[in-house]
């Protein structure tokens, strides 16, 4: 007999943004579906109308699309299934697995207060099961008295084989008769989830371990509705380095913010996968197809994962370095245009050059914004000079200007513009001036890029091209002349175009 197709779901609530924990849950379900040839269903659990938001729904969908977690069915909205939820609640009532509860909120609050005063745990005392006959309950309901429906929890044990933790069981005596339908006719979470999962034929429920306490109640509902529960797996929570529940102070943030920070989506997917899953080796860098091929439920850890923001930065840098320029181009282009550094049409006409620029800059980048920052000198009309670079390498403006002017004159007359020729000419000028090549290279780097650190200076010159490189040198010579004229003896004077001192 053929094994039934795996069907999994991700069911976020649109009451907040998609964060690390939710994204990891979505990823694990998505990887399981892709690894096993299954179906990944997206369901928006929006029955809480007051707190649910279309803005949050859109943010969740955008985050998943950016991560590449495409869904096969949906997005479905839980609120659209309310009538089915009510029908399932009535099925429970008719089968004797639920009963009407006429207790008012004030009565229930009074009982909770008495239990608290006696320092006892509160559980519903089954007043409406033990003291209200079915006939009386029918009469009260017919007369219009408000009631909720409570699940009648049977004796025994509710247990399951968790694919992460192994066997987990709860004594039913510890589970109160919980409400499944409120007096206003709205379904409670546990009923809505079970009804939806049955309707969507979900075979595996993989979620955070904060849902473990809900699972025995849901198992009771599955069986009361005459169905077998799905396979359950509860993934341990993510903690900060201090061992406390993950929060924004640990560097964790909404998925959309990681996008804004210039992270690569596939690098973040790699990072999320390692938060609670292990490939069984010391490997850490995986592209998405590799994760799909390697993922297994057996690889999910029982212990809580530790969120390490520095590891995320490192992983992103590794993926940047390894990614092809073709793969990075649309992401880099988008940010260059958004920063006002370049025009999209102009970049498209110079794709080969853009690819070369990306390959040059990605090695020293930790995120896309680093590439954009480094790319500015190659694309912008004018650049600013970093104060630290100016103070270190333009410390003596008259001397630096003399050296750069000699180099500029030599470069302007070159027939060939390649690394070997440019290096040979620079060294020849240095020899003629009786100085070390480094005394030209470092000031030249500041002149071309405005920075103290860049790729190899001759790679920079070739990538920049003769015309732009000479323009940058002319601008630097003018800035040096102003610096020399305004404060010839002060190394702390800021070059026009450089940021003010901190």
C-alpha positions in Angstrom: 0.0 0.0 0.0 1.4 3.4 -1.0 2.3 5.8 1.7 -0.1 8.8 1.9 1.2 12.1 0.7 2.6 14.3 3.5 0.6 17.5 4.0 2.0 20.2 6.3 0.9 23.7 7.1 2.2 27.0 8.5 -0.5 28.8 10.3 0.6 32.3 11.5 -1.6 34.7 13.3 -1.7 38.2 11.6 -1.4 40.0 14.9 2.3 40.7 14.5 5.1 40.6 12.0 6.8 37.4 10.9 9.7 36.9 13.3 12.6 34.4 13.7 10.6 31.7 15.5 7.7 31.8 13.1 10.0 31.8 10.1 11.8 28.8 11.4 8.6 26.9 11.9 7.5 27.8 8.3 11.0 26.7 7.0 11.0 23.3 8.8 7.5 22.5 7.4 8.5 23.7 3.9 11.7 21.6 4.0 9.8 18.5 5.1 7.2 19.0 2.3 9.9 19.6 -0.3 12.1 16.7 0.9 9.2 14.2 1.0 7.3 15.3 -2.1 4.5 16.7 0.1 2.2 19.7 0.1 2.9 22.9 2.0 -0.3 24.7 3.0 -0.5 28.3 4.2 -3.3 29.2 6.6 -3.8 32.6 8.2 -5.3 32.2 11.6 -7.3 35.4 11.8 -10.3 34.5 13.9 -9.3 37.2 16.4 -10.7 40.0 14.3 -9.9 42.8 16.8 -6.1 42.0 16.8 -5.7 40.7 13.2 -4.5 43.1 10.6 -4.4 43.1 6.8 -1.0 45.0 7.1 0.4 42.1 9.2 -1.0 39.5 6.8 0.7 41.2 3.9 4.0 41.5 5.9 3.9 37.7 6.7 3.3 36.9 3.0 6.0 39.3 1.9 8.4 37.8 4.3 7.7 34.2 3.2 8.0 35.2 -0.5 11.3 36.9 0.2 12.7 33.8 1.9 11.5 31.7 -1.0 9.1 29.6 1.1 6.5 29.2 -1.6 3.2 27.6 -0.6 1.3 25.0 -2.7 -2.1 25.7 -1.3 -3.6 28.9 0.2 -3.3 31.3 1.7 -6.5 30.2 3.4 -8.1 32.3 6.1 -9.3 30.6 9.3 -12.1 33.2 9.7 -13.7 31.8 6.5 -14.2 28.5 8.2 -16.2 29.7 11.2 -19.5 28.0 10.1 -17.6 24.7 9.7 -16.1 25.2 13.2 -19.6 25.6 14.6 -20.9 22.5 12.8 -18.1 20.5 14.3 -18.9 21.9 17.8 -22.5 20.8 17.4 -21.3 17.4 16.3 -19.4 17.1 19.6 -22.6 18.1 21.5 -24.8 15.7 19.6 -22.3 12.8 20.2 -22.1 13.6 23.9 -18.5 14.8 23.8 -19.5 18.3 24.7 -22.1 20.0 26.8 -23.7 23.4 27.3 -22.3 25.6 30.0 -24.5 28.4 31.3 -22.0 29.8 33.9 -21.6 33.5 33.5 -18.2 35.2 33.4 -18.9 36.7 36.8 -19.6 33.3 38.3 -16.5 31.8 36.8 -14.4 34.7 38.0 -15.8 34.2 41.5 -14.7 30.6 41.5 -11.2 31.5 40.3 -10.9 34.0 43.1 -11.9 31.5 45.7 -9.4 29.0 44.3 -6.7 31.7 44.4 -7.5 32.6 47.9 -7.2 29.0 49.0 -3.9 28.8 47.0 -5.4 26.0 44.8 -5.1 25.5 41.1 -8.4 26.4 39.4 -10.2 23.9 37.1 -13.8 24.1 36.0 -16.0 22.2 38.5 -18.3 20.7 35.8 -21.3 22.5 37.4 -23.3 22.5 34.2 -22.5 18.8 33.5 -23.3 17.5 37.0 -26.2 19.9 38.0 -27.9 20.7 34.7 -29.7 17.8 33.0 -29.7 17.5 29.2 -33.4 18.3 29.2 -33.0 21.4 31.3 -30.0 22.5 29.1 -32.3 22.2 26.0 -35.0 24.3 27.7 -32.6 27.0 28.7 -31.0 27.1 25.2 -34.5 27.3 23.6 -35.4 30.1 25.9 -32.4 32.1 24.6 -30.1 31.8 27.7 -26.5 32.3 26.5 -24.2 29.2 26.8 -20.8 28.1 25.8 -19.9 24.6 24.7 -17.4 22.7 26.8 -15.6 19.5 25.8 -16.4 16.6 28.1 -12.9 15.3 28.9 -13.0 11.5 29.4 -11.0 9.5 31.9 -7.6 8.1 30.9 -4.5 9.5 29.2 -3.9 11.6 26.1 -0.5 10.6 24.6 1.4 10.8 21.3 4.7 9.9 19.9 6.3 13.2 19.2 8.8 13.1 16.3 11.1 15.4 18.3 10.7 14.5 21.9 9.4 10.9 21.8 6.4 9.8 23.9 4.6 12.6 25.7 1.5 11.9 27.8 -1.0 13.9 29.9 -3.4 12.5 32.4 -6.8 13.6 31.4 -7.7 14.2 35.0 -5.3 17.3 34.8 -7.2 18.7 31.8 -10.3 20.7 32.6 -13.5 20.6 30.5 -12.3 23.3 28.1 -14.5 25.6 26.1 -14.7 24.9 22.3 -17.4 27.4 21.4 -18.0 30.7 23.1 -21.4 32.0 24.1 -21.2 34.5 21.1 -20.8 31.5 18.7 -17.1 32.1 18.0 -14.9 29.0 18.0 -12.0 28.6 20.5 -8.5 28.1 19.1 -8.2 24.4 19.7 -11.4 23.6 17.9 -10.7 25.8 15.0 -7.3 24.3 14.5 -8.5 20.7 14.6 -11.4 21.5 12.3 -9.1 23.3 9.8 -6.4 20.6 9.9 -9.1 17.9 9.2 -10.5 19.9 6.4 -7.1 20.4 4.9 -6.1 16.8 5.4 -3.0 17.8 7.3 -0.8 14.7 8.1 2.0 16.3 10.1 1.9 19.2 12.5 5.4 20.6 13.1 5.4 23.6 15.5 7.0 25.3 18.5 7.0 23.4 21.8 4.9 26.2 23.4 2.0 24.3 21.8 2.7 21.1 23.7 0.0 22.0 26.3 -2.6 22.4 23.5 -1.8 19.0 21.9 -3.7 16.7 24.4 -6.8 18.9 24.0 -6.5 18.7 20.2 -6.0 14.9 20.4 -9.2 14.6 22.4 -11.1 16.7 19.8 -9.7 14.6 16.9 -10.9 11.4 18.5 -14.3 12.9 19.6 -14.8 13.8 15.9 -14.0 10.2 14.9 -10.6 11.0 13.4 -7.0 9.9 14.1 -4.7 12.8 15.0 -1.8 13.8 12.7 1.8 13.2 13.5 3.0 15.8 15.9 6.5 17.3 16.3 7.3 20.1 18.7 10.5 22.1 18.0 12.3 23.6 21.1 12.1 27.3 21.5 14.9 29.7 20.4 16.9 31.3 23.2 19.2 34.3 23.4 22.9 33.9 24.3 21.9 34.6 27.9 19.6 31.6 28.0 16.4 33.7 28.1 13.5 33.6 25.7 14.6 35.3 22.4 13.7 38.9 22.0 14.7 42.0 20.1 17.4 42.8 22.6 19.2 39.7 21.4 19.3 41.1 17.9 16.3 39.1 16.7 13.9 41.1 14.6 11.1 40.9 12.1 12.1 39.1 8.8 11.4 42.3 6.9 14.0 44.2 8.9 16.6 41.6 8.0 15.8 42.3 4.3 16.2 46.0 5.0 19.6 45.4 6.6 20.9 43.8 3.4 20.9 40.2 4.3 20.6 37.5 1.6 17.4 35.5 1.9 19.1 32.2 1.3 21.7 33.1 4.0 18.9 33.7 6.5 17.3 30.4 5.4 20.6 28.7 6.1 20.8 30.4 9.5 17.2 29.5 10.5 17.7 25.9 9.5 20.5 25.5 11.9 18.4 26.9 14.8 17.3 23.5 16.1 18.3 21.2 13.2 21.6 19.5 12.6 22.9 17.8 9.4 24.8 15.3 11.6 28.2 16.8 10.5 30.2 20.0 11.3 29.0 21.6 8.0 27.3 25.0 8.4 27.0 26.5 5.0 24.2 25.2 2.9 22.3 26.5 -0.1 18.6 25.8 -0.2 18.7 22.8 -2.5 21.3 21.2 -0.1 19.0 21.9 2.9 16.1 20.2 1.1 18.3 17.1 0.3 19.6 16.9 3.9 16.6 17.8 6.0 15.0 15.1 8.2 12.8 15.1 11.2 15.4 13.0 13.0 17.9 15.9 12.7 15.7 18.2 14.8 17.3 18.7 18.2 15.5 18.3 21.5 17.4 21.1 23.2 16.7 24.8 22.7 18.6 26.6 20.0 20.7 29.6 20.7 20.4 32.7 18.5 23.8 34.1 17.6 23.6 37.3 15.7 27.3 37.2 14.9 27.0 33.8 13.3 24.2 35.2 11.1 26.5 38.1 10.0 29.3 35.6 9.3 27.0 33.2 7.4 25.7 36.1 5.3 29.3 37.1 4.4 30.1 33.5 3.4 27.1 33.3 1.1 27.9 36.8 -0.4 31.4 35.6 -1.2 30.2 32.4 -2.8 27.3 33.7 -4.7 27.7 34.5 -8.4 27.5 38.1 -9.6 24.5 37.0 -11.7 22.6 35.9 -8.6 23.5 39.0 -6.7 22.9 41.5 -9.5 19.1 42.1 -9.0 19.5 42.5 -5.2 22.4 44.9 -5.6 20.8 46.8 -8.4 17.6 47.3 -6.4 19.6 48.8 -3.5 21.8 51.0 -5.7 18.7 52.5 -7.3 17.0 52.9 -4.0 20.1 54.7 -2.6 20.0 57.1 -5.6 23.5 56.1 -6.7 22.6 54.7 -10.1 19.9 54.5 -12.7 18.4 51.0 -13.3 18.4 51.4 -17.1 22.1 52.5 -17.1 23.0 49.5 -15.0 21.2 47.2 -17.4 23.2 48.5 -20.3 26.5 47.7 -18.4 25.6 44.3 -17.0 29.0 42.7 -17.7 30.7 45.7 -15.9 28.2 45.5 -13.0 29.0 41.8 -12.6 32.7 42.6 -12.5 32.1 45.3 -9.9 30.1 42.9 -7.7 32.8 40.3 -7.9 35.3 42.9 -6.9 33.4 44.2 -3.9 31.6 41.2 -2.5 34.8 39.7 -0.9 35.0 42.5 1.7 31.2 42.7 2.2 29.1 41.3 5.1 25.8 42.4 3.6 24.4 44.1 0.5 24.7 47.5 2.1 28.4 47.0 2.3 28.5 46.4 -1.4 26.4 49.5 -2.1 28.7 51.6 0.2 31.8 50.3 -1.6 30.1 50.8 -5.0 29.5 54.5 -4.6 32.9 55.7 -5.9 32.4 53.7 -9.1 29.0 55.2 -9.8 28.4 58.5 -8.0 29.2 61.9 -9.5 31.1 62.9 -6.4 32.3 61.2 -3.2 32.9 62.1 0.4 36.3 61.3 2.0 36.3 59.4 5.3 37.7 61.5 8.1 39.9 58.8 9.4 41.3 58.0 6.0 42.0 61.7 5.3 43.8 62.2 8.6 45.9 59.1 8.2 46.9 59.2 4.5 46.5 62.9 3.6 48.2 64.1 6.7 50.7 66.3 4.8 48.5 67.8 1.9 51.3 69.6 0.0 53.5 66.5 -0.2 50.5 64.2 -1.0 49.3 66.6 -3.7 52.7 66.8 -5.3 53.0 63.0 -5.5 49.4 62.5 -6.8 49.8 65.2 -9.4 52.9 63.4 -10.8 51.0 60.1 -10.9 48.0 61.7 -12.5 50.1 63.2 -15.3 51.7 59.8 -15.9 48.4 57.9 -15.9 46.8 60.5 -18.3 49.3 59.6 -21.0 48.9 55.8 -20.8 47.8 53.9 -23.9 47.0 50.7 -21.9 44.8 50.7 -18.8 45.4 47.4 -17.2 46.6 46.3 -13.8 50.2 45.5 -14.8 50.7 48.8 -16.6 49.1 50.8 -13.9 51.2 49.2 -11.2 54.4 49.6 -13.2 53.8 53.3 -13.8 53.0 53.9 -10.1 56.2 52.2 -9.0 58.2 54.2 -11.6 56.7 57.4 -10.3 57.5 56.4 -6.7 61.1 55.7 -7.7 61.4 59.1 -9.4 60.1 60.8 -6.3 62.4 58.8 -4.0 59.6 57.3 -2.0 58.0 53.9 -1.3 55.1 52.7 -3.5 52.9 52.6 -0.4 53.2 56.4 0.0 51.4 56.7 -3.3 49.0 53.7 -3.0 47.3 54.8 0.2 46.7 58.4 -0.7 45.5 57.2 -4.2 43.0 54.9 -2.6 41.5 57.7 -0.5 41.4 59.9 -3.7 39.6 57.2 -5.7 37.2 55.7 -3.1 37.2 58.1 -0.2 38.0 55.1 2.0 41.1 53.7 3.8 40.2 50.2 2.8 39.3 48.9 -0.7 40.0 46.1 -3.1 43.5 46.1 -4.6 44.2 49.6 -5.9 45.0 48.5 -9.4 41.8 46.4 -9.6 40.0 49.6 -8.5 41.6 51.6 -11.2 40.7 49.1 -13.9 37.1 48.7 -12.8 36.7 52.4 -12.4 38.0 53.1 -15.9 40.4 55.8 -17.1 38.0 58.7 -17.4 36.4 58.4 -13.9 39.7 57.6 -12.2 41.3 60.8 -13.6 38.2 62.8 -12.6 38.5 61.4 -9.1 42.2 62.3 -9.0 41.4 65.9 -10.2 38.7 66.2 -7.4 41.2 64.9 -4.8 43.9 67.3 -6.0 41.5 70.2 -5.6 40.5 69.1 -2.2 44.1 68.7 -1.1 44.9 72.2 -2.4 42.0 73.6 -0.3 43.2 71.7 2.7 46.7 73.0 2.2 45.5 76.6 1.8 43.1 76.6 4.6 45.2 74.9 7.3 48.5 73.9 6.0 49.9 72.9 9.4 46.8 71.2 10.9 46.4 67.5 10.2 42.9 67.6 11.8 41.4 70.0 9.3 38.6 68.3 7.4 38.8 68.1 3.6 35.8 69.7 1.9 33.6 66.7 1.1 34.7 64.8 4.2 32.3 64.4 7.1 32.8 66.7 10.1 34.8 65.5 13.1 32.9 63.5 15.7 
